[in-house]
């Protein structure tokens, strides 16, 4: 993540009965416009609020999570600037009319962006389902601390969501931070798609907060078999995880956790 991810601002602090002048580090939030280009013609999809940095990963993960692309080969080029992301799509696979069906108002807290109805909220799973048990409780209970230790910008601002991929032994594969929890996951998934690291067999996605449906959707489309979060899942998240064959774990702490779906993967 770039140095633009945080900024220092003057602040007045009340402490011990008096006001003192100090400085505080804040997480950056900035708008960027997403534009699709096909054979020289462009279409604006919307404006995204995000923490600057890893914009190519962000838009790649977002396109996968919205079921617009299935592989990185659909993208020919991504040009990024501080205010604009232009994604050149493969004209043999896409036409600009493909993007007329939905409008895309996008914010840093956006999930299911632009959907006006619940039609089509079916997750096509990319997982290999088996009865193999490979998720170790001893490894799971180490992940909250390992996630916190990997959050460089959270340590200075306290204002960023994070998500990380760990292997079955608890080794960190990749981590991303962003002011928006959906953005953080899009950046992580985008980075893995670009690196040909998906589907993510025998890997665990660790989330810093609560677990909503849209995060399950993104993980399933990316082929991530197990999701663990510090917070609670929603009812739709549990239903979606069950239908997609995911293992879903909530309230993960150093000494306990809840398994909501996919318990057959847990040792």
N, C-alpha and C positions, 0 to 999 in steps of 0.2 A: 504494500500500500504506500502511496506517495506521502510526502511530507505535508501535502495539502489536507491530509485526513484530520489534522488537528490544528487549532489556532489558539493563540494566547490572547486573553482579553483582560482589561483591568476590572477589578471587582472589589466591593467593600464587604468586609467580613465582620460580623458581630461575634465577639468571643470574649468571655470573662467580663461582660458588662461594658465593653467598649467597642467602637467601630474602628477598624484598621483598614488601610488600603493595601491591596495585594494583587496578585495575578492568578488567573485560573486558565487551565487548558480545556478547551471545548472541542467536541467532535464537529467536523465540518459537515454541512448539508448544503448541496448545491444542485441546481436544476441542469439537466442535459436533455437535449432533443434527440429522439431516435427517429431516423429516416431509413427507409428501405429503398434501394436502387436496383433496378433490373433493366439491363440494356440501355443505360443512360437516362431512363425515366425514374423519377423519385416520388415517393409517397411518405408523408410524415405520419408516424404512428402515434406520437404523443410526447409528453414531457415527463421525464423521470426525475424524482428527487432521490439523491443518493450521496454517499460519502465519496468524494473524488478518488480515483485510483482503480486500476484493474477494470476499466470500462469495457474493453474488448471481451474479457471474461464475463462481465455482467450481462452484456447483451446476448452473448452466446448461450449462457445458462438460461436467460429469460426466454429466448426463442425455443429452447428445448422444453422448458417447464410449461410453456403455453401450448405445447404440442404442435408448434409451427414447423420445426425441423426435427429430424430423427438422428442426424449425424452431422459432424462438422463439415463434411464435404459439400453440404448445401450452401455453405458460405464461401464466396470467392475472395472477399476482402472486407476488412473493417478499418475505417478511418475514424480516429478519435481526436477530439479537441476538448477544451474545457467546457464548451457549451453545446457540442454536437457530436453524435455518433452516426456515421453513415455505413450501413451494412449492404454490401453488394451481394445479391443472391444469384444462384445458378438459374439462368433463364430456362434451362431444360427441365427444371423441376418446379418453377414458380412463375406466376404472372402477377402483375400488380393488382389484378382483380381479386386475387386470392386474399388480399388484405382489406377488401371492402366490407366484408361480412361483419367485422367487429370494429368498434371504436376503442381506443386504448388510452383512457385517462389513467395515468400511472403516478403513484406517490410512493414514498419510502415505506409506507405501511400497506402497500397494495397487494392483495391476493385475488386471484380470479379476475385479473384486470379486464375491464371492458365487457364482462358478461352481463347481459341484461336478463337472462333467464337461467334456470338450472339445467336446461337441456344439454346433454353431452358431457355431464360431469362423470364420465366413466374413465377410469385409469387403465390404459393398456399396459399391463405389467411386462417388464423386461427381465424378470427374475427367473432363475433356475430353482424350482421348488424341489426340495428333497427332505428326508427325515434326518439328515445329518445334524448332530449337535456339535456346535463349534464356538458358541458364545460363552465365555467363562465369566461367572459372577465376580471372581477375583479381579479380572481385567476390567469389567464394567465399573466397579466401585472406585477404580483409580482414575477414570476418565474425567470426572468433574475438575479435579485438581490439575490434570494435564491440560484440559481446555483453558482453564484460568491462566496457567503458566504460559500458554502460547499467545495470549491476548495482549500484545504489546501496547496498542493504543488504548485499550480499556484501562490499563494500569494508570494512565495519565489523565484520562477524561471521565471514566466511569459511565460513559454514555453510548457505548457501542454494543450491538448484538454480535454474536459470533457463532460460527459452526465449523466443525472440523471432521475430517475422516481419519479413523484409526484402523489399523489392521487387527487381526484376531488376537494378536499378542499385546495390543495396546500401544503400538508404536505410531506416532503421529505421521500421517501421510501428507496432509495439507490442511491449512486453516485460513479462513477469511473473516474479516470484520466489516461491519457497515452499520450506519444509523438505522437502516431498515433490516429486519430479520429476513425478509424475503430476498432482499438484495444480497445479503451475506451468503445465503444459500445459492443464489444464482451465480455469484462470483465463484464459489467453490465448485459447483457443478460445471460451469463454463470452463474453468481451468482444467478439470479432469477430462472433459470432452475434447478440448484442444490437444491434450497430451495423450489422447487415445486410451484413457484410463477408465472408460465406462463400457459395459456395466461393471459395478464395483463388487464383485463376488467376495464374500467373506470379509467385508469391511463394515464398520459401524459409524454411522453419522451421529455426531454429538451436537446438540443444540443448547444454547445458553438460556432459553426461556421456555415459554409454553409452546405446545405443539398443536397447530391448527391444521385444518384439512388441506390448505394450499401447500403447506410444507410436505405433507405426505404425498400429494400429487407430484410435486417436483422430484422428490426422492424416488418414487416409483418409476417415473418416466426416465430417470437417470439410471435405473437398475441398481439402487442401493438397498440391500436386503434388511438392514437393521437400523432403527432410529432410537436414540436415547436422548432424553431431555431432562433438564433440571426442574422443569415445571410440569403442569398438567396437560394432558391431551383433551381435545374437545370430543363430543360424541361423534361428529362427522369424521374426525381424524381416526378414531378407533374403527369405525365402520369401513372407512377407505383402506386402512392398513390391513384389516382382515380380508377384504375382498381382493386386495393386491398381493396377499401372501407375505406381507412384511412382518417383522418382529418389532413391536412397539413397546418401548419402556419409558415410563415417566417417573417423576419424583426421585430421580437418581441421586443418591447420596453416597458417602463413603462407607455406609454400613447397611444400606437397604435400598430397594427399588420395587416398583410395581411393573409386572408384565401384563400388558393389556391384550396383545395378540402375538401369535407366532412363538409361543412358549416352547415349541418342539426344537428350536435352535439353541436353547439355553441348556448348558450342561447341568 
